[in-house]
Amino acid sequence: MSSILKALKKLEDEKVSRQPDELKIDSEILRTDNPPVFSGVALLLSSLLLLIGGSGATYMYMKLEKPLESINLKLPTVMIKPNLCVKAIPTASHLS
């Protein structure tokens, strides 16, 4: 009985070797030979690094920005003379 099974297995192997390779889509999709490009730990560490770097850069930017009160602008001072000539508006009691 085992000799018959061995002969059938040998015949099947020869038959497969004569046929061109068939594309087995299901086995290609399910094959997991390639490890993931980024591991979960690497993604976590890189996101934390970006978060810390962005927070630090924002803090430094806000710290360097000076408030408007502390900036001394040296603008020329212009003296405006008040207009002392005021015309009186005639009133009704003045006209009678």
FENNORUR-V715858 format. One record per residue. RES is the residue in one small letter. PHI is phi as a letter, one per 30 degrees, with the letter a starting at -180 (999 if undefined). Layout:
res:RES phi:PHI
res:RES phi:PHI
This chain:
res:m phi:999
res:s phi:d
res:s phi:d
res:i phi:d
res:l phi:d
res:k phi:d
res:a phi:d
res:l phi:d
res:k phi:d
res:k phi:d
res:l phi:d
res:e phi:d
res:d phi:d
res:e phi:d
res:k phi:d
res:v phi:d
res:s phi:d
res:r phi:d
res:q phi:d
res:p phi:d
res:d phi:d
res:e phi:c
res:l phi:d
res:k phi:c
res:i phi:d
res:d phi:d
res:s phi:d
res:e phi:d
res:i phi:d
res:l phi:d
res:r phi:d
res:t phi:b
res:d phi:d
res:n phi:d
res:p phi:d
res:p phi:d
res:v phi:d
res:f phi:b
res:s phi:d
res:g phi:d
res:v phi:d
res:a phi:d
res:l phi:d
res:l phi:d
res:l phi:d
res:s phi:d
res:s phi:d
res:l phi:d
res:l phi:d
res:l phi:d
res:l phi:d
res:i phi:d
res:g phi:d
res:g phi:d
res:s phi:d
res:g phi:d
res:a phi:d
res:t phi:d
res:y phi:d
res:m phi:d
res:y phi:d
res:m phi:d
res:k phi:d
res:l phi:d
res:e phi:d
res:k phi:c
res:p phi:d
res:l phi:d
res:e phi:d
res:s phi:d
res:i phi:d
res:n phi:c
res:l phi:c
res:k phi:c
res:l phi:c
res:p phi:d
res:t phi:c
res:v phi:c
res:m phi:d
res:i phi:c
res:k phi:d
res:p phi:d
res:n phi:d
res:l phi:d
res:c phi:d
res:v phi:c
res:k phi:d
res:a phi:d
res:i phi:c
res:p phi:d
res:t phi:c
res:a phi:d
res:s phi:d
res:h phi:d
res:l phi:d
res:s phi:d
